[in-house]
Amino acid sequence: MRRINVRSAFTQARGALTSDGRGQGLVEFALIFPILILLLLAIFDAGRLVFAYNDITNAARVGARVAIVDQTADVARDATIAQATSLGLSGGDVTVTYLSSDLSGPCDTPYQLGCVAQVDVTFDWTAITPVIGNVIGPVSVSTQTRLPIERVYP
C-alpha cells in the first residue's frame, strides 16, 4: 500500500493557488489609477468653477456699489472688470443698467433716489482637464446684483 504525504500534497496545492495570484494587486492598481486621477482632476475643476462663481459675484457686488455711488455706467463697468482680474473679464461680459424703483423699466436721467443700479456679469468657464472639458464643454456662469441709489451726486 502506498502512503500519501498529506502535508506535501497540501503544500503543492497551496503553491499552485498562490502562484496564479502574483501581480494581482498591480493589475488592480493599473485599472483603478486612471479613474482615481480623473476623479482628482474633476474635483480640481469643480473648485475652479466655484472660485469663478465667487469671483464674478464679488465683482458684481463691487460694481453695483460703484454704480450707486458714482452713478456712471462706464466707471462701474471698469470697477467690475478690475475686481475680477484673475478671470480676464472684458467689457462685453459686464452690463450696468439703472432701473426704476419698481424694476419695470429704465430709470429717468438724471438718476433719482430709489432708482436701482443693476450689474450683470457673465463668464464662460472651461475645464482645465481636456477629458472633462470635452464632456461638459464650456459652462456659462452668471450673476446679478441690484442696489438702490441712496444719494444723487451732481
C-alpha positions as CSV (number, residue, x, y, z in Angstrom):
1,M,0.0,0.0,0.0
2,R,1.2,3.4,-0.9
3,R,1.4,6.1,1.7
4,I,0.4,9.7,0.7
5,N,2.1,12.5,2.4
6,V,-0.8,14.9,3.2
7,R,1.5,17.7,4.1
8,S,3.3,17.8,0.8
9,A,0.1,17.5,-1.2
10,F,-1.4,20.5,0.7
11,T,1.8,22.5,0.1
12,Q,1.7,21.8,-3.6
13,A,-1.9,22.7,-3.8
14,R,-1.4,25.9,-1.9
15,G,1.6,26.8,-4.1
16,A,-0.5,26.3,-7.2
17,L,-3.1,28.7,-5.9
18,T,-0.7,31.4,-4.9
19,S,1.4,31.4,-8.0
20,D,-1.6,32.4,-10.1
21,G,-2.3,35.4,-7.8
22,R,1.1,37.1,-8.2
23,G,0.7,40.6,-9.7
24,Q,-3.0,40.8,-9.0
25,G,-2.5,44.0,-6.9
26,L,-0.5,45.6,-9.7
27,V,-3.2,44.9,-12.2
28,E,-6.0,46.2,-9.9
29,F,-3.9,49.3,-9.3
30,A,-3.4,49.8,-13.1
31,L,-7.2,49.6,-13.6
32,I,-8.1,52.0,-10.8
33,F,-5.3,54.6,-11.2
34,P,-6.7,56.4,-14.3
35,I,-10.1,56.6,-12.7
36,L,-8.6,58.0,-9.5
37,I,-6.6,60.6,-11.4
38,L,-9.7,61.6,-13.4
39,L,-11.7,62.0,-10.1
40,L,-9.0,64.2,-8.6
41,L,-8.9,66.4,-11.7
42,A,-12.7,66.7,-11.6
43,I,-12.5,67.8,-8.0
44,F,-9.9,70.4,-9.0
45,D,-12.1,71.7,-11.9
46,A,-15.1,71.9,-9.6
47,G,-13.1,74.0,-7.2
48,R,-12.1,76.3,-10.1
49,L,-15.8,76.6,-11.1
50,V,-16.8,77.6,-7.5
51,F,-13.9,80.1,-7.5
52,A,-15.1,81.7,-10.8
53,Y,-18.6,82.0,-9.4
54,N,-17.4,83.6,-6.2
55,D,-15.2,85.9,-8.1
56,I,-17.8,87.2,-10.5
57,T,-20.3,87.5,-7.6
58,N,-17.9,89.7,-5.7
59,A,-17.1,91.7,-8.8
60,A,-20.8,92.4,-9.5
61,R,-21.2,93.5,-5.9
62,V,-18.3,95.9,-6.1
63,G,-19.6,97.2,-9.5
64,A,-23.0,97.8,-8.1
65,R,-21.6,99.7,-5.2
66,V,-19.6,101.9,-7.5
67,A,-22.7,102.3,-9.7
68,I,-24.8,103.7,-6.9
69,V,-22.0,106.0,-5.6
70,D,-20.6,107.3,-8.8
71,Q,-23.7,106.8,-11.0
72,T,-21.7,106.4,-14.2
73,A,-22.1,103.1,-16.0
74,D,-18.6,103.2,-17.6
75,V,-16.9,103.7,-14.2
76,A,-18.9,100.9,-12.7
77,R,-18.1,98.6,-15.6
78,D,-14.4,99.3,-15.2
79,A,-14.5,98.7,-11.5
80,T,-16.2,95.4,-12.0
81,I,-13.6,94.3,-14.6
82,A,-10.8,95.4,-12.3
83,Q,-12.2,93.4,-9.4
84,A,-12.2,90.1,-11.3
85,T,-8.7,90.3,-12.8
86,S,-8.0,86.6,-12.4
87,L,-10.8,85.7,-14.8
88,G,-9.9,88.2,-17.5
89,L,-13.3,89.8,-18.0
90,S,-14.0,92.1,-20.9
91,G,-16.4,95.0,-21.4
92,G,-18.9,92.6,-23.1
93,D,-19.1,90.4,-20.0
94,V,-20.4,93.2,-17.8
95,T,-23.7,95.1,-18.2
96,V,-24.6,98.1,-16.0
97,T,-28.2,99.4,-16.1
98,Y,-30.3,101.7,-14.0
99,L,-33.9,100.7,-13.4
100,S,-36.8,102.4,-11.8
101,S,-37.7,101.6,-8.2
102,D,-40.3,99.0,-9.2
103,L,-37.9,97.4,-11.7
104,S,-40.4,97.9,-14.5
105,G,-38.1,99.8,-16.9
106,P,-35.1,102.1,-17.1
107,C,-34.7,105.0,-14.7
108,D,-35.0,108.5,-15.9
109,T,-31.9,110.5,-16.4
110,P,-30.6,112.2,-14.3
111,Y,-30.9,109.4,-11.8
112,Q,-33.1,109.9,-8.8
113,L,-33.4,108.4,-5.3
114,G,-34.9,105.0,-5.4
115,C,-33.5,104.1,-8.8
116,V,-31.8,100.7,-8.8
117,A,-28.4,100.0,-10.2
118,Q,-28.2,96.5,-11.7
119,V,-24.9,94.9,-12.6
120,D,-24.9,91.6,-14.6
121,V,-21.7,89.7,-15.1
122,T,-21.3,86.6,-17.3
123,F,-18.2,84.4,-17.6
124,D,-17.6,81.4,-19.9
125,W,-15.8,78.9,-17.7
126,T,-13.9,76.0,-19.3
127,A,-12.5,73.0,-17.6
128,I,-8.7,72.7,-17.5
129,T,-8.8,69.0,-17.9
130,P,-9.2,68.1,-21.6
131,V,-11.3,64.9,-20.9
132,I,-13.8,66.7,-18.6
133,G,-13.8,69.8,-20.9
134,N,-14.8,67.7,-23.9
135,V,-17.6,66.0,-21.9
136,I,-19.2,69.0,-20.3
137,G,-18.0,71.8,-22.6
138,P,-17.9,75.5,-21.6
139,V,-20.2,76.5,-18.7
140,S,-21.7,80.0,-18.7
141,V,-21.6,81.3,-15.2
142,S,-23.6,84.5,-14.5
143,T,-24.7,86.6,-11.6
144,Q,-26.7,89.8,-10.9
145,T,-26.5,92.4,-8.2
146,R,-29.1,95.1,-7.6
147,L,-28.6,98.1,-5.2
148,P,-30.8,101.2,-4.8
149,I,-29.4,104.7,-5.2
150,E,-29.4,106.3,-1.9
151,R,-27.9,109.7,-2.7
152,V,-27.7,111.6,-6.0
153,Y,-24.4,113.2,-6.8
154,P,-24.3,116.2,-9.2
